[in-house]
Amino acid sequence: MSPQSSQSMQYKAIKSIFKKLENFLNISQRNIVAKFSIYEATLKCAIKNNSSLNYP
């Protein structure tokens, strides 16, 4: 398995966790999407800035 596909799986797992949290907390859709968009942007930034990880 390439690092790229492994990273993609990690990313999908994190997205899945956010989705489960959203369902569990039952917070209004607009609020949760705004917050998770920030988390997602932060995650993408962290991945881009880590030379050992690749994210398109």
C-alpha positions in Angstrom: 0.0 0.0 0.0 1.4 3.4 -1.0 1.7 6.2 1.5 -0.8 8.2 -0.6 -3.6 5.6 -0.3 -2.8 5.1 3.4 -3.1 8.9 3.9 -6.3 8.9 1.9 -7.7 6.2 4.2 -6.7 8.2 7.3 -8.4 11.3 5.8 -11.6 9.3 5.2 -11.5 7.9 8.7 -11.3 11.4 10.1 -14.2 12.5 8.0 -16.1 9.5 9.2 -15.4 10.4 12.8 -16.7 13.9 12.2 -19.9 12.5 10.7 -20.4 10.2 13.6 -19.9 13.1 16.0 -22.4 15.2 14.1 -25.0 12.5 14.4 -24.2 11.9 18.1 -24.3 15.5 19.1 -27.3 16.3 16.9 -26.1 19.9 16.4 -27.7 22.0 13.8 -26.4 21.2 10.3 -25.1 24.7 9.4 -23.2 25.0 12.7 -21.5 21.6 12.4 -20.6 22.0 8.7 -19.0 25.3 9.4 -16.9 23.9 12.3 -15.9 20.8 10.4 -15.0 22.9 7.3 -12.5 24.7 9.6 -11.2 21.4 10.9 -10.9 20.0 7.4 -9.0 23.0 6.2 -6.6 22.8 9.2 -6.1 19.1 8.5 -5.3 19.7 4.8 -2.9 22.4 5.8 -1.1 20.1 8.4 -0.9 17.3 5.8 0.5 19.7 3.1 3.1 21.1 5.6 4.3 17.6 6.6 6.8 16.5 3.9 6.2 12.8 4.7 2.5 13.1 3.8 0.9 13.9 0.5 -2.6 15.3 0.0 -3.8 16.5 -3.4 
